[in-house]
Every structure is written in structure tokens, then in C-alpha cells.
């Protein structure tokens, strides 16, 4: 019960206090941008990463228009990708994000946008 409570608190915390909101310089050669979603369905996420000369992700920013679960998932994803190589970041699965945030199955699509945006970088 304590673990479940922690996960729900983590989801609420990432929604109320999202990490890494904003944008990076899209014209910088070491910045990649991924965009997923469609305004018609309600959720759109833009994820940007900055990579150092060794291919390690040194910064990540996001802008998400959608529900609280989508915002929390985006925030967590930016934390998880920092310090990883692009190949390592691509291995992050939406189910892992959903599990960490204790999202119900109906909200799995929200977390999938976070992992999908990494794949579109």
C-alpha cells in the first residue's frame, strides 16, 4: 500500500511540479526534437534533447498539451533520458513510465507519447 501511495504521489508531483518544461535551441546542431500526438485527439507532446560530443543526453525539455497523466509522463521521461545515450533512451518503454507513475490502463496512451517522442528525435 505504501508503494502504491508513493507512485500516485509521484504522478501528482510530476503533474503539479513538472520538471524540464520549456524548449531548447532548435537550430543547435546537438539538439533533436520529437513531436507526437494530434490536436484533434487532445494530447500533443514536443520533446527536445541536447546531446554532448560523446552522444550522451545532457539536457531534455518538453512541452505537452494534454491531460495530467500526459504531463506527468513527459516530465518523468525527461528525467529518465538525461545521462543516457540515445540508444539507451530509445529502450525506455511507455509501460515502464506508466508503472512508475501508477497510471491506470486507460491512461497508457498518455505515457506512450513520452516514449514515442524519444523515438522521433
C-alpha distances in whole Angstrom, upper triangle without the diagonal:
4,5,5,6,9,10,11,12,14,16,17,18,20,21,22,24,25,26,30,31,35,37,39,43,43,47,46,46,43,41,40,38,36,36,34,34,36,37,37,34,32,31,33,32,34,33,35,35,38,39,41,44,42,40,37,35,35,34,32,32,31,32,30,31,29,25,22,21,24,24,21,22,25,24,22,25,27,25,25,28,30,31,31,35,35,35,31,30,31,29,26,25,23,20,19,19,17,15,14,14,12,15,16,19,21,21,22,25,24,23,26,28,27,28,31,32,32,34,37,37
4,5,5,6,9,10,10,12,14,15,16,18,20,21,21,23,24,27,29,33,35,37,41,42,45,44,45,41,39,38,37,35,35,34,34,36,37,38,34,33,31,32,31,33,32,34,34,36,37,39,42,40,38,35,33,33,32,30,31,30,31,29,31,28,25,22,21,24,24,20,21,24,23,20,23,25,23,23,27,28,29,30,33,34,33,30,29,30,28,25,24,23,21,19,19,18,15,14,14,12,16,17,20,23,22,22,26,24,23,26,28,26,27,30,31,31,33,36,36
4,5,5,6,9,10,10,12,14,15,16,18,20,20,21,22,25,27,30,33,35,38,39,42,41,42,38,36,35,34,32,32,31,31,34,35,36,32,31,28,30,28,30,29,31,31,33,34,36,39,37,35,31,29,30,29,27,28,27,29,27,29,26,23,20,18,21,21,18,18,21,20,17,20,22,20,20,23,25,26,26,29,30,30,26,25,27,24,21,21,20,17,15,15,14,11,10,11,10,13,15,18,21,19,20,23,22,20,23,25,23,24,27,28,28,30,33,33
4,5,5,6,9,10,11,12,14,15,17,18,19,20,21,25,26,30,32,34,38,38,42,41,41,38,36,35,33,31,31,29,29,31,32,33,29,28,26,28,27,29,28,30,30,33,34,36,40,38,35,32,30,31,29,27,27,26,27,25,26,24,21,18,16,19,19,16,17,20,19,17,20,22,20,20,24,25,27,27,30,30,30,27,25,27,24,21,20,18,16,15,14,12,10,10,9,7,10,12,15,17,16,17,20,19,18,21,23,22,23,26,27,27,29,32,32
4,5,5,6,9,10,11,12,14,15,16,18,19,20,24,25,29,32,34,38,38,42,41,42,39,36,35,34,32,32,30,30,32,32,33,30,28,26,28,27,29,28,31,31,33,35,37,40,39,36,33,31,31,29,28,27,26,27,25,26,24,20,17,16,19,19,16,17,20,19,17,20,22,21,21,25,26,28,28,32,32,32,29,27,29,27,23,22,20,19,17,16,14,13,11,10,9,12,14,17,19,18,19,22,20,19,23,24,23,24,27,28,28,31,33,33
4,6,5,6,9,10,10,12,14,15,15,17,18,21,23,26,29,31,35,36,39,38,39,36,33,33,31,30,30,29,29,31,32,33,30,28,26,27,25,27,26,28,28,30,32,34,37,35,33,30,28,28,26,25,25,24,25,24,25,23,20,17,16,18,18,14,15,18,17,14,18,20,17,18,22,22,24,25,28,29,29,26,24,26,24,21,21,19,18,16,14,14,12,10,9,9,12,15,18,20,18,19,22,20,18,22,23,21,22,26,26,26,29,31,31
4,5,5,6,9,10,11,12,14,15,15,16,20,21,25,27,29,33,33,37,36,37,34,31,30,29,27,27,25,25,28,29,30,27,25,22,24,22,24,23,25,26,28,30,32,35,33,31,28,26,26,24,22,22,21,23,21,22,20,18,14,12,15,15,11,12,15,14,12,15,17,16,16,19,21,23,23,26,26,27,23,22,23,21,18,17,15,14,12,11,10,8,6,5,5,9,12,15,17,15,15,18,16,14,18,20,18,19,22,23,23,25,28,28
4,5,5,6,9,10,11,12,14,15,17,20,21,24,27,30,33,34,37,37,38,35,32,31,29,27,27,25,25,27,27,28,25,23,21,23,22,24,24,26,27,30,31,34,37,36,33,30,28,28,26,24,23,21,22,20,21,18,15,12,11,14,14,11,12,16,15,13,16,19,17,18,21,23,25,26,29,29,29,26,24,25,24,20,19,17,15,14,12,11,10,9,6,6,8,10,14,15,13,15,18,15,15,18,20,18,20,23,24,24,27,28,29
4,5,5,6,9,10,10,11,13,15,19,19,23,26,29,32,33,37,36,37,34,32,31,29,28,27,26,26,28,28,30,27,24,22,24,22,24,24,26,26,29,31,33,37,35,33,30,27,27,25,23,22,21,22,20,21,19,16,13,12,15,14,11,13,16,14,13,17,18,17,18,21,22,25,25,29,29,30,27,24,26,25,22,21,19,18,17,14,13,13,11,8,9,11,14,18,19,16,18,20,18,17,20,21,19,21,24,25,25,28,30,30
4,5,5,6,9,10,10,11,12,16,17,21,23,25,29,30,33,33,34,31,28,27,26,25,25,24,24,26,27,29,26,23,21,22,20,22,20,23,23,25,27,29,33,32,29,26,23,23,21,19,19,18,19,18,20,18,16,12,11,13,12,9,10,13,11,9,13,14,13,14,17,18,21,22,25,25,26,23,21,23,22,18,18,16,16,14,11,11,11,8,6,9,11,14,17,18,15,16,18,16,14,18,19,16,18,21,21,21,24,26,26
4,5,5,6,9,10,10,12,15,16,19,22,25,28,29,32,32,33,30,27,26,24,23,22,21,21,23,23,25,22,20,17,19,17,19,19,21,22,25,27,30,33,32,30,26,23,24,21,19,18,16,17,15,16,15,12,9,7,10,9,6,8,11,10,9,12,14,13,14,17,19,22,22,25,25,26,23,20,22,21,17,17,14,14,13,10,9,10,8,5,7,8,11,14,15,12,13,15,12,11,15,16,14,16,19,19,20,23,24,25
4,6,5,6,8,9,12,16,16,19,23,25,29,30,33,33,35,32,29,28,26,25,24,23,22,24,24,25,23,20,18,20,18,21,20,23,24,27,29,32,35,35,32,29,26,26,23,20,19,17,17,16,16,15,12,8,9,11,10,7,11,13,11,11,15,16,16,17,20,21,24,25,28,28,29,26,24,25,25,21,20,18,18,17,14,13,14,12,9,10,11,14,17,17,14,16,18,14,14,18,18,17,19,22,22,23,26,27,27
4,5,5,6,7,10,13,14,18,21,23,27,28,32,31,33,30,27,27,25,24,24,23,23,26,25,27,25,22,20,20,19,20,20,22,22,25,27,29,33,32,30,27,24,23,20,18,17,16,17,16,17,16,14,10,11,13,11,8,11,12,10,10,14,14,13,16,19,19,22,23,26,26,28,25,23,25,24,21,21,19,19,18,14,14,15,13,10,12,13,17,20,20,17,18,20,16,16,19,19,17,20,22,22,22,26,27,26
4,6,5,5,7,10,11,15,18,20,24,25,28,28,29,27,24,23,21,20,20,20,20,22,22,25,22,19,17,17,15,17,16,18,19,21,24,26,30,29,27,24,21,20,17,15,14,13,13,13,14,14,12,9,9,10,7,5,8,9,6,7,10,11,10,13,15,16,19,20,23,23,25,22,19,21,21,18,18,16,17,15,12,13,14,11,9,12,12,16,19,19,15,16,17,14,13,16,16,13,16,19,18,18,22,23,23
4,6,5,9,12,11,15,18,21,24,25,29,29,31,28,25,24,22,21,20,19,19,20,20,22,20,17,14,15,14,16,16,19,20,23,26,29,32,32,29,27,23,23,20,17,15,13,12,11,12,11,9,6,7,8,6,5,8,9,8,10,13,13,14,16,18,19,22,23,26,25,27,25,22,23,23,20,19,17,18,17,14,13,16,14,10,13,12,15,18,17,14,16,16,13,13,16,15,14,17,19,18,20,23,23,24
4,6,10,13,12,15,19,22,25,26,30,30,32,30,27,26,24,23,22,22,22,23,22,25,23,19,17,18,17,19,19,21,22,25,28,30,34,34,31,28,25,24,21,19,16,15,14,13,14,14,12,8,11,12,9,8,12,12,10,12,15,15,15,18,20,21,24,25,28,28,30,28,24,26,27,23,23,20,22,21,17,17,19,16,13,16,16,18,21,21,17,19,20,16,17,20,19,17,21,23,22,23,26,26,26
4,6,10,10,13,17,19,23,24,28,27,30,27,24,24,23,22,22,22,22,24,24,26,24,21,19,19,17,18,17,19,20,22,25,27,31,31,29,26,22,21,18,16,14,13,13,13,15,15,14,11,13,13,10,9,12,12,9,11,14,13,13,16,18,18,21,23,26,26,28,26,23,25,26,22,23,20,22,20,17,18,19,16,14,17,17,20,23,23,19,21,21,18,17,20,19,17,20,22,21,21,25,25,25
4,7,7,10,14,16,20,21,25,24,26,24,21,21,19,18,18,19,19,21,21,24,22,19,16,16,14,14,13,15,16,19,21,24,28,28,25,23,19,18,15,12,10,10,10,10,13,13,13,10,11,11,7,7,9,8,5,8,11,10,10,13,15,15,19,20,23,22,25,23,19,21,22,19,20,18,20,18,15,16,18,15,13,16,16,20,22,21,18,19,19,15,15,17,16,14,17,19,17,18,21,22,21
4,6,9,12,14,18,19,23,22,24,21,18,18,17,17,18,19,20,23,23,26,24,21,18,17,14,14,12,13,14,16,18,21,24,24,22,19,16,14,11,10,8,9,11,12,15,16,16,13,14,13,10,9,10,9,5,8,10,8,7,11,12,12,15,17,20,20,22,20,17,20,21,18,19,18,20,18,15,17,19,16,14,18,18,22,24,24,20,20,20,17,16,18,17,14,16,19,16,16,20,21,19
4,6,9,10,14,16,19,18,20,17,15,15,14,15,16,18,19,22,22,25,24,21,18,16,13,12,10,10,11,12,15,18,21,22,20,17,13,12,9,7,5,6,9,11,15,16,17,15,16,14,11,11,12,9,7,9,10,7,8,11,11,11,14,16,18,18,21,19,16,19,20,18,20,19,21,19,16,19,21,18,17,21,21,24,26,25,22,22,21,18,16,18,16,13,16,18,15,15,19,19,17
4,7,10,14,15,18,18,21,19,15,16,14,14,15,16,17,19,19,23,22,19,16,14,11,10,9,10,12,14,17,20,24,25,22,20,16,15,11,9,5,5,6,9,11,14,15,14,15,13,10,11,12,9,8,11,11,9,11,14,14,14,17,19,21,20,23,22,18,20,22,20,21,19,22,21,17,19,22,20,18,22,21,24,25,25,21,21,20,17,16,18,16,13,16,18,15,16,19,18,17
4,7,10,12,15,15,18,17,13,14,12,14,14,16,18,19,19,23,22,19,17,14,11,9,9,9,11,13,17,19,23,24,22,20,16,15,11,9,5,6,6,10,12,15,17,17,18,15,12,14,15,12,11,14,14,11,14,16,16,15,19,20,21,20,23,23,19,21,24,21,23,21,25,24,20,22,25,23,21,25,24,27,28,27,23,24,22,19,19,20,17,15,18,18,15,16,19,18,16
4,7,8,11,12,15,14,10,11,9,12,12,15,17,19,19,23,23,20,18,15,12,9,8,7,9,10,14,17,20,22,20,18,15,14,10,8,6,6,7,11,14,17,20,20,20,17,15,17,17,13,13,16,15,12,15,17,16,15,18,19,20,19,22,22,19,20,23,21,23,22,26,25,22,24,27,25,24,27,26,29,30,29,25,25,23,20,20,21,17,15,18,18,14,15,18,16,14
4,6,9,8,11,10,7,9,9,12,14,17,20,22,22,26,26,24,21,17,14,11,9,7,8,8,11,14,17,19,17,16,13,12,9,8,7,9,11,14,17,20,23,23,23,20,18,19,19,15,15,18,16,13,15,17,15,14,17,18,18,17,21,21,18,20,23,22,24,23,27,26,23,26,28,26,26,29,28,31,32,31,28,27,25,23,22,22,19,17,19,19,15,15,18,16,13
4,5,6,9,9,7,9,10,13,15,19,21,23,23,27,28,26,23,19,17,13,12,9,10,9,12,14,17,19,17,17,15,14,11,11,10,12,14,17,20,23,26,26,26,23,21,23,23,19,19,21,19,16,19,21,18,17,19,20,20,18,22,23,20,22,25,24,26,26,30,29,26,29,32,30,29,33,32,35,35,34,31,30,28,26,25,25,22,20,21,21,17,17,19,17,14
4,6,8,9,6,7,7,11,12,16,19,21,21,25,26,24,21,18,15,11,11,8,10,10,12,15,17,20,17,18,15,15,13,12,11,12,13,17,19,22,25,26,26,23,21,23,22,18,19,21,19,17,20,21,18,18,20,20,19,17,21,22,19,20,24,23,25,25,29,28,26,28,31,30,29,33,31,34,34,33,30,29,27,24,24,23,20,19,20,19,15,15,17,14,12
4,6,9,7,9,10,14,16,19,22,24,24,28,29,28,25,21,19,15,15,12,12,11,13,15,17,19,18,19,17,17,15,15,15,16,17,20,23,26,29,30,30,26,25,27,26,22,23,25,22,20,23,24,21,20,22,22,21,19,22,24,22,22,26,26,28,28,32,31,29,32,35,33,33,36,35,38,37,37,33,32,30,28,27,27,23,22,23,22,18,18,19,17,14
4,5,5,8,11,14,17,21,24,26,27,30,31,29,26,23,20,16,15,11,11,9,10,12,13,16,15,16,14,14,13,14,14,16,18,21,24,27,30,30,30,27,25,27,26,22,22,24,22,19,21,22,19,18,19,19,18,17,21,22,20,21,25,25,27,28,31,30,28,31,34,32,32,36,35,38,38,37,34,33,31,29,27,27,24,22,23,22,19,18,19,17,14
4,6,8,11,15,18,21,25,27,28,31,32,31,28,24,21,18,16,12,11,9,9,10,11,14,12,14,13,14,14,15,16,18,20,23,26,29,32,32,31,28,27,28,27,23,24,25,22,19,22,22,19,18,18,18,16,15,18,20,19,20,23,24,27,28,31,30,29,32,34,32,33,36,35,38,38,38,35,33,31,29,28,27,24,22,22,22,19,17,18,16,13
4,7,10,14,17,20,24,26,28,31,31,30,27,23,20,16,14,10,8,6,5,7,8,11,9,10,10,10,10,12,14,16,19,22,25,28,30,30,29,26,25,26,24,21,21,22,19,16,18,19,15,14,15,15,13,12,16,17,16,17,20,21,24,25,28,27,26,29,31,29,30,33,33,36,36,36,32,31,29,27,26,25,22,20,20,20,17,15,16,15,11
4,7,10,13,17,20,23,24,28,27,26,23,19,16,13,10,7,6,4,6,9,12,14,11,12,9,10,9,9,10,13,15,18,21,24,26,26,26,23,21,23,21,17,18,19,16,14,16,17,14,13,15,15,13,12,16,17,15,16,19,19,22,23,26,25,23,26,29,27,27,31,30,33,33,33,29,28,26,24,23,22,19,17,17,17,14,12,14,13,9
4,7,10,14,17,20,22,25,25,24,20,17,14,10,8,5,5,7,8,12,14,15,12,12,10,12,11,10,10,12,14,16,19,22,24,25,24,20,20,21,19,16,17,18,15,13,16,16,13,13,15,14,13,10,14,15,13,13,17,17,19,20,23,23,21,24,27,25,26,29,28,30,30,30,27,25,23,21,20,19,16,15,14,14,10,9,11,9,5
4,7,10,14,16,18,21,21,20,17,13,10,7,6,4,7,9,11,15,17,18,15,15,13,14,12,10,9,9,11,13,16,18,21,22,21,18,17,19,17,14,15,17,14,13,16,16,13,15,17,16,15,13,16,17,14,14,17,17,18,18,22,22,20,22,25,24,24,27,26,28,28,27,24,22,20,19,18,16,13,12,13,12,8,8,10,7,5
4,7,10,13,15,18,18,17,14,11,8,6,5,6,9,12,14,18,20,20,17,17,14,16,14,11,11,9,11,12,14,16,19,20,19,15,15,17,15,12,15,16,13,12,16,16,13,15,18,17,16,13,15,16,13,12,16,15,16,15,19,19,17,20,23,22,22,25,23,25,24,24,21,19,17,15,15,13,10,10,10,8,5,6,7,5,4
4,7,9,12,15,14,14,11,7,6,4,6,9,12,15,17,21,24,24,21,20,17,19,17,13,12,10,10,10,12,13,16,18,17,13,14,17,15,12,15,17,14,14,18,18,16,18,21,20,19,16,18,19,16,15,18,17,17,16,19,20,18,19,23,23,22,24,22,24,23,22,19,18,15,14,14,12,9,10,11,8,6,9,10,7,8
4,7,10,12,11,11,8,6,5,7,9,12,15,18,20,24,26,27,23,22,20,22,19,16,14,11,11,10,11,12,14,16,15,12,13,16,13,11,15,16,14,15,18,18,17,20,23,21,21,18,19,20,16,15,17,16,15,13,17,18,16,17,21,21,20,22,20,21,20,19,16,15,12,11,11,10,6,8,10,7,6,9,10,8,10
4,7,9,8,8,6,4,6,9,12,15,18,22,24,28,30,30,27,26,23,25,22,19,17,13,12,10,9,10,12,15,14,11,13,16,14,13,16,18,16,17,21,21,20,22,26,24,24,21,22,23,19,18,20,18,17,14,18,19,17,17,21,22,20,22,19,20,18,17,14,14,10,10,12,10,7,10,12,9,9,13,13,11,14
4,5,6,7,6,6,9,11,14,18,21,24,27,31,33,33,30,29,26,28,25,21,19,16,14,11,10,10,13,17,16,13,15,18,17,16,19,21,19,20,24,24,23,26,29,28,28,25,26,26,23,21,24,22,20,18,21,23,21,20,24,25,23,24,21,22,20,18,16,16,13,12,15,13,10,14,16,13,13,16,16,14,17
4,5,5,6,6,10,12,16,19,22,26,29,32,35,36,32,31,28,29,26,23,20,16,13,11,9,9,12,16,16,13,15,18,18,17,20,22,21,22,25,26,25,27,31,30,30,27,29,29,26,24,27,25,23,20,23,25,22,22,26,26,24,25,22,23,22,19,17,18,15,14,16,16,13,16,18,16,15,19,20,17,20
4,6,8,9,13,16,19,22,26,29,32,36,38,39,35,34,31,33,30,26,23,20,17,14,12,11,14,17,18,15,17,21,20,19,22,24,23,25,28,28,28,30,34,33,33,30,31,31,28,26,28,26,24,22,24,26,24,23,27,28,25,26,23,23,22,18,17,18,15,15,18,17,15,18,20,18,18,21,22,20,22
4,6,8,12,15,18,22,25,29,31,35,37,38,34,33,30,32,29,25,22,19,16,13,11,9,11,15,15,13,15,18,17,17,20,22,21,23,26,26,26,29,32,31,31,28,29,29,26,24,26,24,22,18,21,23,21,20,23,24,22,23,19,19,18,15,13,15,11,11,15,14,12,16,18,16,16,20,20,19,22
4,7,10,14,17,20,23,27,30,33,36,37,33,32,29,30,27,23,20,16,14,10,7,6,8,12,12,10,12,15,15,15,18,20,19,21,24,24,25,27,31,30,31,28,29,29,25,24,26,23,22,18,20,23,20,19,22,23,20,21,18,18,18,15,13,15,12,10,14,14,12,15,17,16,16,19,20,19,21
4,7,10,13,17,20,23,26,30,33,33,29,28,25,26,23,19,17,13,11,7,5,4,7,10,10,7,9,13,12,11,14,16,16,17,20,21,21,23,27,26,27,24,26,25,22,21,22,20,18,15,18,19,17,16,20,20,18,19,16,17,17,14,12,13,10,8,11,11,8,11,14,13,12,16,17,16,18
4,7,10,13,17,20,23,27,30,30,27,26,22,23,20,17,14,10,8,6,5,6,10,12,12,9,10,13,12,10,14,16,15,15,19,20,19,21,25,24,25,22,24,24,20,19,21,19,18,15,19,20,17,17,21,21,19,21,18,20,19,17,14,15,12,10,12,11,8,10,13,11,10,14,15,13,15
4,6,10,13,17,20,23,26,27,23,22,19,20,17,13,11,7,6,4,6,8,11,12,12,8,9,12,10,8,11,13,11,12,15,16,15,18,21,20,21,18,20,20,17,16,19,16,16,14,17,18,15,16,20,19,18,20,18,20,20,18,15,15,12,10,11,10,7,7,10,9,7,10,13,11,12
4,7,10,14,17,20,23,24,20,20,16,17,14,11,8,5,5,6,9,12,14,15,15,11,11,14,12,9,11,14,12,11,15,16,14,16,19,19,19,17,19,19,16,16,18,17,17,16,19,20,17,18,22,21,20,23,21,23,23,22,18,18,15,13,13,13,9,9,11,10,7,9,12,10,10
4,7,10,13,17,20,20,17,16,12,14,11,7,6,4,7,8,12,14,16,16,16,12,12,13,11,8,10,12,9,8,12,13,11,12,16,15,16,13,16,16,12,13,16,14,15,14,18,18,15,17,20,19,19,22,20,23,23,23,19,18,16,14,13,13,10,8,10,10,6,7,10,9,8
4,7,10,14,17,17,14,13,10,11,8,6,5,6,9,12,15,17,20,20,19,16,15,16,15,11,12,14,11,9,12,13,11,11,14,14,14,12,15,16,12,14,17,16,17,17,21,20,18,20,23,22,21,25,24,27,27,26,23,22,20,18,16,16,13,11,12,12,9,8,11,10,8
4,6,10,13,14,11,10,6,8,6,4,7,9,12,15,18,20,22,22,21,18,17,18,16,13,13,14,11,8,11,12,8,8,11,11,11,9,13,13,10,12,15,15,17,18,21,20,18,21,23,22,22,25,25,28,28,28,25,23,22,20,18,18,15,13,13,14,10,9,12,11,8
4,7,10,11,9,8,6,6,5,6,9,12,15,18,22,24,26,25,24,22,20,21,19,16,16,17,14,11,13,14,10,9,10,11,11,10,14,15,13,15,18,17,20,21,24,23,21,24,26,24,25,28,28,31,32,32,28,27,26,23,21,21,19,16,17,17,14,12,15,14,11
4,7,8,6,5,4,6,7,9,12,15,18,21,25,27,29,28,27,24,23,23,21,18,18,18,16,13,14,14,11,9,9,9,8,8,12,13,12,14,17,17,20,22,25,23,22,26,27,25,26,30,30,33,33,33,30,28,27,25,23,23,21,18,17,18,16,13,15,15,11
4,5,5,5,6,6,9,12,15,18,22,25,28,30,32,31,30,28,26,26,24,22,21,21,19,16,16,16,13,11,10,11,10,11,14,15,14,17,19,20,23,25,28,26,25,28,30,28,29,32,33,36,36,37,33,31,31,29,26,26,25,22,21,22,19,16,18,19,15
4,6,7,10,10,13,16,19,22,25,28,31,34,35,35,33,31,30,30,28,25,25,24,22,19,20,20,16,14,13,13,11,12,15,16,16,18,21,22,26,28,30,28,28,31,33,31,32,35,36,39,39,40,36,34,33,32,29,29,27,24,23,24,22,19,20,20,17
4,6,9,10,14,16,20,22,26,28,32,34,35,34,33,30,29,29,27,25,24,23,21,19,19,18,15,13,11,11,9,11,12,13,14,17,18,20,24,26,28,26,26,30,31,29,31,34,34,37,37,39,35,33,32,31,28,28,27,24,22,23,22,18,19,20,17
4,7,9,12,14,17,20,23,25,29,30,32,31,30,27,26,26,24,21,22,21,18,16,17,16,12,11,10,9,6,7,9,11,11,13,15,17,20,23,25,23,23,27,28,26,28,31,31,34,34,35,32,29,29,28,25,24,23,20,19,20,18,14,15,16,13
4,6,9,11,15,18,21,24,27,29,30,29,27,25,24,23,21,19,19,18,15,13,14,12,9,8,6,6,4,7,10,9,10,12,14,15,19,21,23,21,21,24,25,23,25,28,29,32,32,33,30,28,27,26,23,23,22,19,17,19,17,14,15,17,14
4,6,7,11,14,18,20,24,25,27,25,24,22,21,20,18,16,15,15,12,10,11,10,7,5,5,6,6,7,10,10,9,12,14,14,17,19,22,19,18,22,23,21,22,26,26,29,30,31,27,25,25,23,20,20,19,16,15,17,15,11,14,15,12
4,7,11,14,18,20,24,26,27,26,25,23,21,20,19,17,15,15,14,10,10,11,9,6,6,8,9,11,14,13,12,15,17,17,20,21,24,21,20,24,25,22,23,27,27,31,32,32,29,27,27,25,22,22,21,18,18,19,17,14,17,18,15
4,7,11,14,17,21,23,24,23,22,20,18,18,17,14,13,13,12,8,9,11,8,6,8,10,12,12,16,15,12,15,18,16,19,20,23,21,19,22,24,21,22,25,25,29,30,30,27,25,25,22,20,21,19,16,16,18,15,13,16,17,14
4,7,11,13,17,19,20,19,19,16,14,15,13,10,10,11,9,5,8,9,7,7,10,11,12,12,15,14,11,14,16,15,17,17,20,19,16,19,21,19,19,23,23,26,27,27,23,22,21,19,17,17,15,12,13,15,12,10,14,14,12
4,7,10,14,16,18,17,17,14,12,13,13,9,8,11,10,6,9,12,10,10,14,15,16,15,18,17,14,16,19,16,18,18,21,20,17,19,22,20,19,23,22,25,26,26,22,21,20,17,16,17,14,12,14,15,12,11,15,14,12
4,6,10,12,14,14,14,11,9,11,11,7,7,10,9,7,11,13,12,13,16,17,18,16,19,19,15,16,19,16,17,16,19,19,15,18,20,19,18,21,20,23,23,23,19,19,17,14,14,15,12,9,12,13,10,11,14,14,12
4,7,10,12,13,13,10,8,11,11,8,9,13,12,11,14,16,15,16,20,20,22,20,22,22,18,19,21,19,19,17,21,21,17,19,22,20,19,22,20,23,23,22,18,19,17,14,14,15,12,11,14,14,11,13,16,15,14
4,6,9,10,10,7,6,9,10,7,9,12,12,12,15,17,17,18,22,22,23,21,23,23,19,19,21,18,18,16,19,19,16,16,20,19,17,19,17,19,20,19,15,16,14,10,12,13,10,9,13,13,11,14,16,15,16
4,7,9,11,8,8,11,12,10,12,15,15,16,18,20,20,22,26,25,27,24,26,26,22,22,24,21,21,18,20,21,18,18,21,21,18,20,18,20,20,18,15,16,14,11,13,14,11,12,16,15,14,17,19,18,18
4,7,8,6,7,10,11,10,13,15,15,16,19,20,21,23,27,26,28,26,27,26,23,23,24,21,20,16,18,20,16,16,19,19,16,18,15,16,17,14,12,13,11,8,11,13,11,12,15,15,14,18,20,19,20
4,5,5,6,9,10,11,13,14,16,17,19,20,22,24,27,27,29,27,28,27,23,24,24,21,19,16,17,19,15,14,17,17,14,15,12,13,15,12,9,12,11,8,11,13,12,13,16,17,16,19,21,21,23
4,5,5,6,8,10,11,12,14,16,17,18,20,22,26,26,28,26,28,26,23,23,24,20,19,16,17,17,14,13,15,15,11,13,11,13,15,13,10,12,12,9,11,14,13,13,16,18,17,19,22,22,23
4,5,5,6,8,10,11,12,14,16,16,18,20,24,24,26,24,25,23,20,21,21,17,15,12,13,14,10,9,12,12,9,10,7,10,11,10,7,9,9,6,7,11,11,11,13,15,15,17,20,20,22
4,6,5,6,9,10,10,12,15,15,16,19,22,22,24,22,23,22,18,18,19,16,14,11,13,14,11,10,14,13,11,13,10,12,13,12,8,9,8,5,6,9,8,8,11,12,12,14,17,17,18
4,5,5,6,9,10,11,13,14,16,17,21,21,23,22,24,22,18,19,20,17,16,13,16,16,12,12,15,14,11,14,12,15,16,15,12,13,12,8,9,12,10,9,13,14,13,15,18,18,19
4,5,5,6,9,10,11,12,15,16,20,20,22,21,23,21,18,19,19,15,15,12,14,13,9,10,12,11,8,11,10,13,15,15,11,12,13,9,9,12,11,10,13,15,14,16,19,19,20
4,5,5,6,9,10,10,12,15,18,18,20,18,20,18,14,15,15,12,11,9,11,10,6,7,10,9,8,11,9,13,14,14,10,10,10,7,5,9,8,6,9,12,11,12,15,16,17
4,5,5,6,9,10,11,13,16,16,18,17,18,17,13,14,16,12,12,10,13,13,9,11,14,12,11,14,13,16,17,17,13,13,12,9,7,10,8,5,9,11,9,10,14,14,14
4,5,5,7,9,10,12,15,16,18,18,20,18,14,16,17,14,15,13,15,14,10,12,14,12,11,14,14,18,19,19,15,15,15,12,10,13,12,9,12,14,12,13,16,17,17
4,5,5,6,9,10,14,14,17,16,18,15,12,15,15,11,12,11,13,11,7,10,12,9,8,12,13,16,18,19,15,14,15,12,10,12,12,9,11,14,13,13,16,17,17
4,5,5,6,9,12,12,14,13,15,12,9,11,12,8,10,9,12,10,7,10,12,11,11,14,14,17,18,19,15,14,14,12,9,10,10,6,7,11,10,9,12,14,14
4,5,5,7,10,11,13,13,15,13,10,12,14,11,13,13,16,14,11,14,16,14,14,17,17,21,22,22,19,17,17,15,12,14,12,9,10,13,11,10,13,14,13
4,6,6,9,10,13,14,16,13,11,14,14,12,14,14,16,13,11,14,15,12,13,17,18,21,22,23,20,19,19,17,14,16,15,11,12,16,14,12,16,18,16
4,6,8,8,11,12,13,10,8,11,11,8,11,12,14,11,9,13,14,11,13,16,17,20,21,23,19,18,18,16,13,14,15,11,11,14,13,11,14,16,15
4,6,6,8,8,10,8,5,9,10,8,12,13,15,13,12,15,17,15,16,19,20,23,23,24,21,19,19,17,14,15,14,11,10,13,12,9,12,14,12
4,6,8,10,12,10,8,12,13,12,15,16,19,16,15,18,19,17,18,22,22,26,26,28,24,22,23,20,17,18,18,14,14,16,14,12,15,17,14
4,7,10,12,9,9,13,14,13,17,19,21,18,17,21,21,19,21,24,25,28,29,30,27,25,25,24,20,21,21,17,16,19,17,14,17,19,16
4,6,8,6,6,10,10,10,14,17,19,16,16,20,20,18,20,23,24,27,27,29,26,24,24,22,19,19,19,16,14,16,15,12,14,16,14
4,5,5,6,9,10,11,15,18,20,18,18,22,22,21,23,26,26,29,29,30,28,25,25,24,21,20,20,17,15,16,15,12,13,15,13
4,5,5,6,9,10,14,16,19,17,17,21,22,21,23,25,25,28,27,29,26,23,22,22,19,17,17,14,12,13,12,8,9,11,9
4,5,5,7,9,12,16,18,16,17,20,21,21,23,25,25,28,27,28,26,23,22,22,19,17,18,15,13,14,14,10,10,12,11
4,5,5,7,11,14,16,14,15,18,19,18,20,23,23,26,25,27,24,21,21,21,18,17,17,15,12,14,14,11,11,14,13
4,5,6,9,12,14,12,12,16,17,16,18,21,21,23,23,24,21,19,19,18,15,14,14,11,9,11,11,7,9,12,11
4,5,8,11,13,12,13,16,17,17,19,21,21,23,22,23,21,18,17,17,14,12,13,11,7,9,10,6,6,10,10
4,6,10,11,10,12,15,15,15,18,19,20,22,21,22,20,17,17,17,14,13,14,12,9,11,12,9,9,13,13
4,7,9,7,8,11,12,12,14,16,16,18,18,20,17,14,15,14,11,10,12,9,6,9,11,9,10,13,14
4,5,5,7,9,10,11,13,14,14,16,14,16,14,11,12,12,9,8,10,9,6,9,11,10,10,14,15
4,5,5,6,8,10,11,12,11,12,11,13,11,7,8,9,5,5,8,7,5,8,11,11,11,14,16
4,5,5,6,9,10,10,9,11,10,12,10,7,10,10,7,8,11,10,9,12,14,14,15,18,20
4,5,5,6,9,10,10,13,12,15,13,10,12,12,9,10,13,11,10,13,15,14,15,18,20
4,5,5,6,8,8,12,12,14,11,9,11,10,6,8,11,8,8,12,13,13,15,17,18
4,6,5,6,5,8,8,10,8,6,9,8,6,8,11,10,11,13,15,16,17,19,21
4,5,5,6,9,10,13,11,9,13,12,10,12,15,13,13,16,18,18,20,22,24
4,6,8,11,13,15,13,12,15,13,10,13,15,13,13,17,18,18,20,22,23
4,5,9,12,13,11,11,13,11,9,13,14,13,14,17,18,18,21,23,23
4,6,9,11,10,10,13,12,11,14,16,15,16,19,20,21,23,25,26
4,7,8,6,7,10,9,8,12,14,13,15,17,19,20,21,23,25
4,5,6,7,10,10,11,13,15,16,17,19,21,22,23,25,27
4,5,5,8,10,10,11,14,16,16,17,20,21,22,24,26
4,6,7,9,10,12,14,16,17,17,20,22,22,24,26
4,5,5,7,9,11,12,14,15,17,19,20,21,23
4,5,5,6,9,10,11,12,15,16,17,19,21
4,5,5,7,9,10,10,12,15,15,16,19
4,5,6,7,10,10,11,14,15,16,18
4,5,5,7,9,10,12,13,15,17
4,5,5,6,8,10,11,12,15
4,6,5,6,9,10,10,13
4,5,5,7,9,10,12
4,5,5,7,9,11
4,5,5,6,9
4,5,5,7
4,5,6
4,6
4
